[in-house]
Amino acid sequence: DKHNGDTVATSKFQEINEAYNVLMDPALRFEYDFTGIYEIHKYTLREYLGRFKGMILTCNGLGISHSSSPWSQQLGEGSNTTE
């Protein structure tokens, strides 16, 4: 082990190994190809969103209609009235 004791390197190696195993197993590969997600339930919301660090996630990017979101309604966004 070139990085003995390096928890970041160990974690990254385990992540790569898991991805390799998913790609090599036809059933797991099908699940991933079909959903784009593999075992998402094993992550907390913070861990899952941490995978997108540095990216901007928007309502439209998540497939959510911005004008119909409860936040936009509460903030008065999407209304065509002027004050």
DRENLUMZA-556496 format. One record per residue: x, y, z of N, C-alpha, C, O, CB in turn; residue number from 1; residue in three letters. Coordinates in Angstrom, 2 decimals. Atoms other than C-alpha are relative to their C-alpha. Glycine has a CB too. Layout:
@nxx: X; nyy: Y; nzz: Z; caxx: X; cayy: Y; cazz: Z; cxx: X; cyy: Y; czz: Z; oxx: X; oyy: Y; ozz: Z; cbxx: X; cbyy: Y; cbzz: Z; vokol: NUM; volum: Ala
...
***
This chain:
@nxx: 0.84; nyy: -1.18; nzz: 0.00; caxx: 0.00; cayy: 0.00; cazz: 0.00; cxx: 0.88; cyy: 1.24; czz: 0.00; oxx: 1.61; oyy: 1.49; ozz: 0.96; cbxx: -0.96; cbyy: 0.00; cbzz: 1.22; vokol: 1; volum: Asp
@nxx: -0.84; nyy: -1.19; nzz: 0.12; caxx: 1.66; cayy: 3.20; cazz: -1.19; cxx: -0.43; cyy: 1.11; czz: 0.95; oxx: 0.38; oyy: 1.96; ozz: 1.33; cbxx: -0.03; cbyy: 0.51; cbzz: -1.42; vokol: 2; volum: Lys
@nxx: 0.53; nyy: -1.08; nzz: -0.83; caxx: -0.57; cayy: 5.39; cazz: 0.99; cxx: -0.50; cyy: -0.55; czz: 1.33; oxx: -1.61; oyy: -0.23; ozz: 1.77; cbxx: -1.14; cbyy: 0.73; cbzz: -0.73; vokol: 3; volum: His
@nxx: 0.37; nyy: 0.63; nzz: -1.26; caxx: -0.64; cayy: 3.41; cazz: 4.22; cxx: -0.38; cyy: 1.06; czz: 1.04; oxx: 0.41; oyy: 1.95; ozz: 1.35; cbxx: 1.15; cbyy: -0.87; cbzz: 0.53; vokol: 4; volum: Asn
@nxx: 0.46; nyy: -0.93; nzz: -1.02; caxx: -2.70; cayy: 5.28; cazz: 6.80; cxx: -0.67; cyy: 1.25; czz: -0.53; oxx: -1.21; oyy: 2.03; ozz: 0.26; cbxx: 1.15; cbyy: 0.40; cbzz: 0.83; vokol: 5; volum: Gly
@nxx: 0.64; nyy: -1.17; nzz: 0.60; caxx: -4.00; cayy: 7.93; cazz: 4.37; cxx: -1.48; cyy: -0.32; czz: -0.22; oxx: -1.84; oyy: -1.03; ozz: -1.16; cbxx: 0.69; cbyy: 0.40; cbzz: -1.35; vokol: 6; volum: Asp
@nxx: 1.42; nyy: 0.32; nzz: 0.07; caxx: -7.76; cayy: 7.82; cazz: 4.96; cxx: -0.66; cyy: 0.53; czz: -1.27; oxx: -1.60; oyy: -0.09; ozz: -1.78; cbxx: -0.72; cbyy: 0.55; cbzz: 1.21; vokol: 7; volum: Thr
@nxx: 0.57; nyy: -0.55; nzz: 1.23; caxx: -8.53; cayy: 10.03; cazz: 1.94; cxx: 0.31; cyy: -0.92; czz: -1.17; oxx: -0.57; oyy: -1.21; ozz: -1.99; cbxx: 0.55; cbyy: 1.43; cbzz: -0.27; vokol: 8; volum: Val
@nxx: -0.38; nyy: 0.92; nzz: 1.09; caxx: -6.60; cayy: 7.74; cazz: -0.41; cxx: -0.74; cyy: -1.32; czz: 0.13; oxx: -1.18; oyy: -1.88; ozz: -0.87; cbxx: 1.53; cbyy: -0.24; cbzz: 0.01; vokol: 9; volum: Ala
@nxx: 0.73; nyy: 1.26; nzz: -0.22; caxx: -8.21; cayy: 4.67; cazz: 1.16; cxx: -1.45; cyy: 0.14; czz: -0.43; oxx: -1.99; oyy: -0.74; ozz: -1.09; cbxx: 0.08; cbyy: -0.42; cbzz: 1.48; vokol: 10; volum: Thr
@nxx: 1.39; nyy: -0.25; nzz: 0.36; caxx: -11.68; cayy: 6.16; cazz: 0.76; cxx: -0.18; cyy: 0.09; czz: -1.52; oxx: -1.12; oyy: -0.47; ozz: -2.07; cbxx: -0.51; cbyy: 1.29; cbzz: 0.66; vokol: 11; volum: Ser
@nxx: 0.07; nyy: -0.15; nzz: 1.46; caxx: -11.02; cayy: 7.10; cazz: -2.88; cxx: 0.20; cyy: -1.35; czz: -0.68; oxx: -0.50; oyy: -1.67; ozz: -1.64; cbxx: 1.06; cbyy: 1.01; cbzz: -0.50; vokol: 12; volum: Lys
@nxx: -0.23; nyy: 1.34; nzz: 0.56; caxx: -9.65; cayy: 3.62; cazz: -3.63; cxx: -1.24; cyy: -0.86; czz: 0.14; oxx: -1.62; oyy: -1.58; ozz: -0.79; cbxx: 1.20; cbyy: -0.67; cbzz: 0.68; vokol: 13; volum: Phe
@nxx: 1.21; nyy: 0.78; nzz: -0.22; caxx: -12.75; cayy: 2.03; cazz: -2.10; cxx: -1.12; cyy: 0.45; czz: -0.94; oxx: -1.88; oyy: -0.38; ozz: -1.44; cbxx: -0.46; cbyy: 0.11; cbzz: 1.46; vokol: 14; volum: Gln
@nxx: 1.02; nyy: -0.54; nzz: 0.90; caxx: -15.01; cayy: 4.32; cazz: -4.17; cxx: 0.25; cyy: -0.48; czz: -1.43; oxx: -0.68; oyy: -0.87; ozz: -2.14; cbxx: -0.01; cbyy: 1.54; cbzz: 0.06; vokol: 15; volum: Glu
@nxx: -0.36; nyy: 0.46; nzz: 1.35; caxx: -13.15; cayy: 3.41; cazz: -7.38; cxx: -0.25; cyy: -1.49; czz: -0.12; oxx: -0.76; oyy: -1.95; ozz: -1.14; cbxx: 1.47; cbyy: 0.32; cbzz: -0.32; vokol: 16; volum: Ile
@nxx: 0.21; nyy: 1.45; nzz: 0.00; caxx: -13.26; cayy: -0.29; cazz: -6.48; cxx: -1.50; cyy: -0.32; czz: -0.09; oxx: -1.89; oyy: -1.24; ozz: -0.81; cbxx: 0.61; cbyy: -0.64; cbzz: 1.25; vokol: 17; volum: Asn
@nxx: 1.45; nyy: 0.22; nzz: 0.05; caxx: -17.03; cayy: -0.09; cazz: -5.89; cxx: -0.53; cyy: 0.31; czz: -1.40; oxx: -1.36; oyy: -0.44; ozz: -1.92; cbxx: -0.72; cbyy: 0.87; cbzz: 1.06; vokol: 18; volum: Glu
@nxx: 0.44; nyy: -0.35; nzz: 1.36; caxx: -17.53; cayy: 1.64; cazz: -9.25; cxx: 0.40; cyy: -1.10; czz: -0.98; oxx: -0.38; oyy: -1.47; ozz: -1.85; cbxx: 0.61; cbyy: 1.35; cbzz: -0.44; vokol: 19; volum: Ala
@nxx: -0.46; nyy: 1.09; nzz: 0.87; caxx: -15.46; cayy: -1.07; cazz: -10.96; cxx: -0.91; cyy: -1.22; czz: 0.15; oxx: -1.29; oyy: -1.84; ozz: -0.84; cbxx: 1.46; cbyy: -0.37; cbzz: 0.33; vokol: 20; volum: Tyr
@nxx: 0.87; nyy: 1.16; nzz: -0.25; caxx: -17.57; cayy: -3.79; cazz: -9.31; cxx: -1.38; cyy: 0.19; czz: -0.61; oxx: -1.96; oyy: -0.76; ozz: -1.14; cbxx: -0.13; cbyy: -0.26; cbzz: 1.49; vokol: 21; volum: Asn
@nxx: 1.30; nyy: -0.29; nzz: 0.61; caxx: -20.79; cayy: -2.10; cazz: -10.47; cxx: 0.08; cyy: -0.17; czz: -1.51; oxx: -0.81; oyy: -0.76; ozz: -2.12; cbxx: -0.47; cbyy: 1.43; cbzz: 0.35; vokol: 22; volum: Val
@nxx: -0.16; nyy: 0.09; nzz: 1.45; caxx: -19.49; cayy: -1.86; cazz: -14.03; cxx: 0.19; cyy: -1.44; czz: -0.47; oxx: -0.21; oyy: -1.78; ozz: -1.58; cbxx: 1.17; cbyy: 0.84; cbzz: -0.46; vokol: 23; volum: Leu
@nxx: -0.28; nyy: 1.38; nzz: 0.40; caxx: -18.42; cayy: -5.52; cazz: -14.09; cxx: -1.17; cyy: -0.95; czz: 0.24; oxx: -1.20; oyy: -2.04; ozz: -0.34; cbxx: 1.22; cbyy: -0.50; cbzz: 0.73; vokol: 24; volum: Met
@nxx: 1.15; nyy: 0.85; nzz: -0.31; caxx: -21.69; cayy: -6.94; cazz: -12.69; cxx: -1.18; cyy: 0.44; czz: -0.87; oxx: -1.67; oyy: 1.56; ozz: -0.70; cbxx: -0.37; cbyy: 0.06; cbzz: 1.52; vokol: 25; volum: Asp
@nxx: 1.07; nyy: -0.41; nzz: 0.92; caxx: -24.41; cayy: -6.94; cazz: -15.40; cxx: -1.27; cyy: 0.49; czz: 0.70; oxx: -1.89; oyy: 1.45; ozz: 0.23; cbxx: -0.35; cbyy: -1.16; cbzz: -0.89; vokol: 26; volum: Pro
@nxx: 1.21; nyy: -0.43; nzz: -0.70; caxx: -27.28; cayy: -6.63; cazz: -12.89; cxx: 0.19; cyy: 1.37; czz: 0.64; oxx: -0.69; oyy: 2.23; ozz: 0.54; cbxx: -0.39; cbyy: -1.03; cbzz: 1.08; vokol: 27; volum: Ala
@nxx: -0.27; nyy: -1.30; nzz: -0.62; caxx: -25.68; cayy: -3.76; cazz: -10.99; cxx: 0.19; cyy: 1.07; czz: -1.06; oxx: -0.24; oyy: 2.21; ozz: -0.89; cbxx: 1.25; cbyy: -0.09; cbzz: 0.89; vokol: 28; volum: Leu
@nxx: -0.19; nyy: -0.94; nzz: 1.11; caxx: -24.65; cayy: -2.12; cazz: -14.26; cxx: -1.34; cyy: 0.43; czz: -0.57; oxx: -1.54; oyy: 1.61; ozz: -0.87; cbxx: 0.88; cbyy: -0.63; cbzz: -1.11; vokol: 29; volum: Arg
@nxx: 1.33; nyy: -0.33; nzz: 0.51; caxx: -28.26; cayy: -2.31; cazz: -15.49; cxx: -0.71; cyy: 0.97; czz: 0.96; oxx: -1.31; oyy: 1.95; ozz: 0.52; cbxx: -0.84; cbyy: -1.28; cbzz: -0.18; vokol: 30; volum: Phe
@nxx: 0.63; nyy: -0.88; nzz: -0.99; caxx: -29.51; cayy: -0.75; cazz: -12.23; cxx: 0.57; cyy: 1.41; czz: -0.10; oxx: -0.18; oyy: 2.39; ozz: -0.08; cbxx: 0.21; cbyy: -0.56; cbzz: 1.43; vokol: 31; volum: Glu
@nxx: -0.63; nyy: -1.31; nzz: 0.09; caxx: -27.00; cayy: 2.07; cazz: -12.53; cxx: -0.36; cyy: 0.69; czz: -1.31; oxx: -0.69; oyy: 1.88; ozz: -1.31; cbxx: 1.53; cbyy: -0.13; cbzz: 0.11; vokol: 32; volum: Tyr
@nxx: 0.34; nyy: -0.59; nzz: 1.29; caxx: -27.65; cayy: 2.63; cazz: -16.25; cxx: -1.45; cyy: 0.46; czz: -0.05; oxx: -1.76; oyy: 1.48; ozz: -0.65; cbxx: 0.27; cbyy: -0.99; cbzz: -1.12; vokol: 33; volum: Asp
@nxx: 1.43; nyy: -0.31; nzz: 0.03; caxx: -31.41; cayy: 2.64; cazz: -15.69; cxx: -0.33; cyy: 1.19; czz: 0.89; oxx: -1.14; oyy: 2.04; ozz: 0.51; cbxx: -0.81; cbyy: -1.21; cbzz: 0.42; vokol: 34; volum: Phe
@nxx: 0.36; nyy: -1.04; nzz: -0.96; caxx: -31.50; cayy: 4.94; cazz: -12.66; cxx: 1.04; cyy: 1.11; czz: 0.10; oxx: 0.72; oyy: 2.22; ozz: 0.54; cbxx: -0.20; cbyy: -0.60; cbzz: 1.35; vokol: 35; volum: Thr
@nxx: -1.06; nyy: -0.98; nzz: -0.19; caxx: -28.18; cayy: 6.75; cazz: -12.77; cxx: 0.49; cyy: 0.05; czz: 1.43; oxx: 1.35; oyy: 0.86; ozz: 1.79; cbxx: -0.47; cbyy: 1.37; cbzz: -0.42; vokol: 36; volum: Gly
@nxx: -0.33; nyy: 0.00; nzz: -1.43; caxx: -27.92; cayy: 5.93; cazz: -9.10; cxx: 0.28; cyy: -1.44; czz: 0.42; oxx: -0.41; oyy: -2.37; ozz: 0.00; cbxx: -1.16; cbyy: 0.62; cbzz: 0.84; vokol: 37; volum: Ile
@nxx: -0.28; nyy: 1.32; nzz: -0.55; caxx: -26.37; cayy: 3.01; cazz: -7.31; cxx: 0.03; cyy: 0.13; czz: 1.52; oxx: 0.87; oyy: 0.82; ozz: 2.09; cbxx: 1.35; cbyy: -0.57; cbzz: -0.54; vokol: 38; volum: Tyr
@nxx: 0.08; nyy: 0.04; nzz: -1.47; caxx: -27.34; cayy: 2.42; cazz: -3.69; cxx: 0.03; cyy: 1.39; czz: 0.63; oxx: 0.77; oyy: 1.63; ozz: 1.58; cbxx: 1.14; cbyy: -0.81; cbzz: 0.55; vokol: 39; volum: Glu
@nxx: 0.06; nyy: -1.36; nzz: -0.55; caxx: -28.18; cayy: 6.07; cazz: -3.04; cxx: -0.46; cyy: -0.01; czz: 1.45; oxx: -0.10; oyy: 0.88; ozz: 2.23; cbxx: -0.93; cbyy: 0.87; cbzz: -0.83; vokol: 40; volum: Ile
@nxx: 0.55; nyy: 0.07; nzz: -1.35; caxx: -29.97; cayy: 4.99; cazz: 0.13; cxx: 1.07; cyy: -0.15; czz: 1.08; oxx: 0.79; oyy: 0.05; ozz: 2.26; cbxx: -0.97; cbyy: -1.15; cbzz: 0.11; vokol: 41; volum: His
@nxx: -1.03; nyy: 0.18; nzz: -1.02; caxx: -26.66; cayy: 4.31; cazz: 1.84; cxx: 0.70; cyy: 1.31; czz: 0.37; oxx: 1.57; oyy: 1.33; ozz: 1.23; cbxx: 1.02; cbyy: -1.00; cbzz: -0.48; vokol: 42; volum: Lys
@nxx: -0.60; nyy: -1.30; nzz: -0.28; caxx: -25.74; cayy: 8.02; cazz: 1.84; cxx: -0.98; cyy: 0.89; czz: 0.75; oxx: -2.19; oyy: 0.82; ozz: 0.53; cbxx: 0.44; cbyy: 0.68; cbzz: -1.31; vokol: 43; volum: Tyr
@nxx: 0.82; nyy: -1.05; nzz: -0.58; caxx: -27.03; cayy: 10.79; cazz: 4.07; cxx: -0.13; cyy: 1.10; czz: -1.04; oxx: 0.62; oyy: 1.13; ozz: -2.01; cbxx: 0.60; cbyy: 0.55; cbzz: 1.35; vokol: 44; volum: Thr
@nxx: 0.17; nyy: -1.09; nzz: 0.95; caxx: -28.28; cayy: 13.88; cazz: 2.27; cxx: 1.28; cyy: 0.82; czz: -0.11; oxx: 1.69; oyy: 1.20; ozz: -1.20; cbxx: -1.17; cbyy: 0.90; cbzz: 0.42; vokol: 45; volum: Leu
@nxx: -1.24; nyy: -0.78; nzz: 0.00; caxx: -25.13; cayy: 15.75; cazz: 3.29; cxx: 1.10; cyy: -0.72; czz: -0.79; oxx: 1.82; oyy: -0.08; ozz: -1.56; cbxx: 0.46; cbyy: 0.27; cbzz: 1.46; vokol: 46; volum: Arg
@nxx: -1.02; nyy: 0.76; nzz: 0.73; caxx: -22.87; cayy: 12.96; cazz: 1.96; cxx: -0.29; cyy: -0.01; czz: -1.49; oxx: 0.61; oyy: 0.17; ozz: -2.31; cbxx: 0.06; cbyy: -1.45; cbzz: 0.53; vokol: 47; volum: Glu
@nxx: 0.36; nyy: 0.05; nzz: 1.41; caxx: -24.81; cayy: 12.70; cazz: -1.30; cxx: 0.26; cyy: 1.34; czz: -0.68; oxx: 0.86; oyy: 1.39; ozz: -1.75; cbxx: -1.47; cbyy: -0.40; cbzz: -0.17; vokol: 48; volum: Tyr
@nxx: -0.21; nyy: -1.32; nzz: 0.59; caxx: -24.79; cayy: 16.45; cazz: -1.95; cxx: 1.48; cyy: 0.38; czz: 0.00; oxx: 1.91; oyy: 1.16; ozz: -0.85; cbxx: -0.81; cbyy: 1.05; cbzz: 0.74; vokol: 49; volum: Leu
@nxx: -1.43; nyy: -0.26; nzz: -0.03; caxx: -21.11; cayy: 16.56; cazz: -0.97; cxx: 0.73; cyy: -0.51; czz: -1.23; oxx: 1.82; oyy: -0.05; ozz: -1.55; cbxx: 0.61; cbyy: -0.62; cbzz: 1.23; vokol: 50; volum: Gly
@nxx: -0.60; nyy: 0.53; nzz: 1.22; caxx: -20.39; cayy: 14.56; cazz: -4.12; cxx: -0.03; cyy: 1.03; czz: -1.12; oxx: 0.69; oyy: 0.90; ozz: -2.11; cbxx: -0.73; cbyy: -1.27; cbzz: -0.45; vokol: 51; volum: Arg
@nxx: 0.15; nyy: -1.03; nzz: 1.02; caxx: -21.41; cayy: 17.66; cazz: -6.10; cxx: 0.66; cyy: 1.30; czz: 0.41; oxx: 0.32; oyy: 2.37; ozz: -0.11; cbxx: -1.47; cbyy: 0.23; cbzz: -0.31; vokol: 52; volum: Phe
@nxx: -0.68; nyy: -1.19; nzz: -0.50; caxx: -19.14; cayy: 20.08; cazz: -4.25; cxx: 0.60; cyy: 0.79; czz: -1.16; oxx: 1.27; oyy: 0.24; ozz: -2.03; cbxx: 1.10; cbyy: -0.39; cbzz: 1.01; vokol: 53; volum: Lys
@nxx: -0.52; nyy: -0.87; nzz: 1.04; caxx: -18.28; cayy: 23.03; cazz: -6.44; cxx: -0.94; cyy: 0.16; czz: -1.18; oxx: -0.68; oyy: 0.98; ozz: -2.06; cbxx: 1.30; cbyy: -0.53; cbzz: -0.48; vokol: 54; volum: Gly
@nxx: 0.98; nyy: -0.12; nzz: 1.08; caxx: -21.27; cayy: 22.55; cazz: -8.71; cxx: -1.18; cyy: 0.83; czz: 0.50; oxx: -1.46; oyy: 0.86; ozz: 1.70; cbxx: -0.47; cbyy: -1.40; cbzz: -0.51; vokol: 55; volum: Met
@nxx: 1.19; nyy: -0.76; nzz: -0.35; caxx: -24.32; cayy: 24.78; cazz: -8.77; cxx: -1.21; cyy: -0.85; czz: -0.33; oxx: -1.42; oyy: -1.21; ozz: -1.49; cbxx: -0.05; cbyy: 1.37; cbzz: -0.74; vokol: 56; volum: Ile
@nxx: 1.22; nyy: 0.78; nzz: 0.21; caxx: -27.55; cayy: 22.84; cazz: -8.30; cxx: -1.17; cyy: 0.97; czz: -0.01; oxx: -1.37; oyy: 1.72; ozz: 0.94; cbxx: -0.18; cbyy: -1.09; cbzz: 1.10; vokol: 57; volum: Leu
@nxx: 1.15; nyy: -0.87; nzz: 0.12; caxx: -30.63; cayy: 24.67; cazz: -9.50; cxx: -1.27; cyy: -0.83; czz: -0.07; oxx: -1.21; oyy: -2.04; ozz: -0.30; cbxx: 0.12; cbyy: 0.91; cbzz: -1.23; vokol: 58; volum: Thr
@nxx: 1.28; nyy: 0.71; nzz: 0.12; caxx: -34.30; cayy: 23.77; cazz: -9.50; cxx: -0.12; cyy: -0.62; czz: -1.38; oxx: -0.51; oyy: -1.78; ozz: -1.50; cbxx: -1.19; cbyy: 0.96; cbzz: 0.27; vokol: 59; volum: Cys
@nxx: 0.12; nyy: 0.53; nzz: 1.35; caxx: -34.20; cayy: 23.37; cazz: -13.26; cxx: 0.97; cyy: -1.15; czz: -0.22; oxx: 0.65; oyy: -2.10; ozz: -0.95; cbxx: 0.26; cbyy: 1.10; cbzz: -1.03; vokol: 60; volum: Asn
@nxx: -0.97; nyy: 1.08; nzz: 0.13; caxx: -31.09; cayy: 21.20; cazz: -13.01; cxx: -0.44; cyy: -1.28; czz: 0.67; oxx: 0.03; oyy: -2.36; ozz: 0.33; cbxx: 1.31; cbyy: 0.43; cbzz: 0.55; vokol: 61; volum: Gly
@nxx: 0.52; nyy: 1.17; nzz: -0.69; caxx: -32.96; cayy: 18.87; cazz: -10.70; cxx: -1.33; cyy: -0.44; czz: -0.57; oxx: -1.94; oyy: -1.38; ozz: -0.05; cbxx: -0.14; cbyy: 0.29; cbzz: 1.48; vokol: 62; volum: Leu
@nxx: 1.26; nyy: 0.37; nzz: 0.63; caxx: -36.00; cayy: 18.72; cazz: -12.96; cxx: -1.22; cyy: 0.48; czz: 0.77; oxx: -2.32; oyy: -0.07; ozz: 0.61; cbxx: -0.06; cbyy: -1.48; cbzz: -0.16; vokol: 63; volum: Gly
@nxx: 1.11; nyy: -0.55; nzz: -0.78; caxx: -38.15; cayy: 20.76; cazz: -10.59; cxx: -0.46; cyy: 1.28; czz: -0.67; oxx: 0.36; oyy: 2.14; ozz: -1.02; cbxx: 0.42; cbyy: 0.26; cbzz: 1.48; vokol: 64; volum: Ile
@nxx: 0.55; nyy: -1.22; nzz: 0.58; caxx: -40.44; cayy: 23.40; cazz: -12.03; cxx: 0.16; cyy: 1.13; czz: 1.01; oxx: -0.42; oyy: 1.08; ozz: 2.09; cbxx: -1.49; cbyy: -0.18; cbzz: -0.40; vokol: 65; volum: Ser
@nxx: -0.30; nyy: -1.09; nzz: -0.92; caxx: -39.21; cayy: 26.62; cazz: -10.45; cxx: -1.26; cyy: 0.75; czz: 0.40; oxx: -1.43; oyy: 1.09; ozz: 1.58; cbxx: 1.00; cbyy: 0.97; cbzz: -0.64; vokol: 66; volum: His
@nxx: 1.19; nyy: -0.80; nzz: -0.31; caxx: -42.55; cayy: 28.44; cazz: -10.69; cxx: -0.98; cyy: -0.73; czz: 0.90; oxx: -1.82; oyy: -0.09; ozz: 1.54; cbxx: -0.69; cbyy: 0.41; cbzz: -1.29; vokol: 67; volum: Ser
@nxx: 0.94; nyy: 0.74; nzz: -0.85; caxx: -44.37; cayy: 25.66; cazz: -8.88; cxx: 0.60; cyy: -0.39; czz: 1.34; oxx: -0.05; oyy: -1.07; ozz: 2.13; cbxx: -0.47; cbyy: -1.23; cbzz: -0.72; vokol: 68; volum: Ser
@nxx: -0.60; nyy: 0.38; nzz: -1.27; caxx: -41.95; cayy: 25.32; cazz: -6.00; cxx: -0.63; cyy: 0.81; czz: 1.13; oxx: -0.98; oyy: 1.98; ozz: 0.93; cbxx: 1.53; cbyy: 0.21; cbzz: -0.03; vokol: 69; volum: Ser
@nxx: 0.59; nyy: -0.72; nzz: -1.12; caxx: -43.30; cayy: 26.26; cazz: -2.58; cxx: 0.80; cyy: 1.23; czz: 0.39; oxx: 0.24; oyy: 2.21; ozz: 0.88; cbxx: -0.13; cbyy: -0.91; cbzz: 1.20; vokol: 70; volum: Pro
@nxx: -0.84; nyy: -1.14; nzz: -0.35; caxx: -40.35; cayy: 28.60; cazz: -2.05; cxx: -0.28; cyy: 1.18; czz: -0.91; oxx: -0.36; oyy: 2.32; ozz: -0.45; cbxx: 1.47; cbyy: -0.38; cbzz: -0.06; vokol: 71; volum: Trp
@nxx: 0.25; nyy: -1.11; nzz: 0.92; caxx: -41.02; cayy: 30.63; cazz: -5.17; cxx: -1.37; cyy: 0.60; czz: 0.26; oxx: -1.55; oyy: 1.81; ozz: 0.10; cbxx: 0.10; cbyy: -0.48; cbzz: -1.46; vokol: 72; volum: Ser
@nxx: 1.33; nyy: -0.53; nzz: -0.31; caxx: -44.68; cayy: 30.94; cazz: -4.21; cxx: 0.05; cyy: 0.86; czz: 1.26; oxx: -0.59; oyy: 1.91; ozz: 1.32; cbxx: -1.01; cbyy: -1.16; cbzz: 0.18; vokol: 73; volum: Gln
@nxx: -0.09; nyy: -0.76; nzz: -1.24; caxx: -43.79; cayy: 32.13; cazz: -0.71; cxx: 0.76; cyy: 1.30; czz: -0.20; oxx: 0.45; oyy: 2.31; ozz: 0.44; cbxx: 0.67; cbyy: -0.83; cbzz: 1.08; vokol: 74; volum: Gln
@nxx: -0.80; nyy: -1.19; nzz: 0.24; caxx: -41.25; cayy: 34.60; cazz: -2.03; cxx: -0.63; cyy: 0.91; czz: -1.04; oxx: -0.13; oyy: 2.01; ozz: -1.29; cbxx: 1.39; cbyy: -0.39; cbzz: -0.44; vokol: 75; volum: Leu
@nxx: 0.67; nyy: -0.80; nzz: 1.01; caxx: -43.63; cayy: 35.86; cazz: -4.70; cxx: 0.69; cyy: -0.05; czz: -1.34; oxx: 0.40; oyy: 0.77; ozz: -2.21; cbxx: -0.09; cbyy: 1.42; cbzz: 0.46; vokol: 76; volum: Gly
@nxx: -0.69; nyy: 0.13; nzz: 1.28; caxx: -41.35; cayy: 34.74; cazz: -7.50; cxx: -0.94; cyy: -0.62; czz: -1.01; oxx: -1.85; oyy: -1.37; ozz: -0.66; cbxx: 1.28; cbyy: -0.86; cbzz: 0.15; vokol: 77; volum: Glu
@nxx: 0.80; nyy: 0.58; nzz: 1.07; caxx: -42.87; cayy: 33.87; cazz: -10.82; cxx: -1.30; cyy: 0.75; czz: -0.20; oxx: -2.05; oyy: 0.44; ozz: -1.13; cbxx: -0.29; cbyy: -1.44; cbzz: 0.30; vokol: 78; volum: Gly
@nxx: 1.22; nyy: -0.77; nzz: 0.20; caxx: -45.66; cayy: 36.38; cazz: -10.38; cxx: 0.28; cyy: 1.11; czz: -0.98; oxx: 1.39; oyy: 1.64; ozz: -1.03; cbxx: -0.55; cbyy: 0.56; cbzz: 1.33; vokol: 79; volum: Ser
@nxx: -0.16; nyy: -1.03; nzz: 1.02; caxx: -46.19; cayy: 38.88; cazz: -13.15; cxx: -0.48; cyy: 1.36; czz: 0.48; oxx: -0.55; oyy: 2.30; ozz: -0.32; cbxx: -0.76; cbyy: -0.39; cbzz: -1.25; vokol: 80; volum: Asn
@nxx: 0.48; nyy: -1.28; nzz: -0.50; caxx: -47.47; cayy: 41.66; cazz: -10.91; cxx: 1.18; cyy: 0.87; czz: 0.38; oxx: 2.21; oyy: 0.39; ozz: 0.84; cbxx: -0.93; cbyy: -0.20; cbzz: 1.20; vokol: 81; volum: Thr
@nxx: -1.04; nyy: -0.95; nzz: -0.39; caxx: -45.41; cayy: 44.77; cazz: -10.35; cxx: -0.55; cyy: 0.89; czz: 1.08; oxx: -1.75; oyy: 1.17; ozz: 1.10; cbxx: 0.49; cbyy: 0.84; cbzz: -1.21; vokol: 82; volum: Thr
@nxx: 0.44; nyy: -0.85; nzz: -1.11; caxx: -45.57; cayy: 46.96; cazz: -7.26; cxx: 0.66; cyy: 1.33; czz: -0.09; oxx: 0.42; oyy: 2.20; ozz: 0.75; cbxx: 0.29; cbyy: -0.64; cbzz: 1.34; vokol: 83; volum: Glu
***
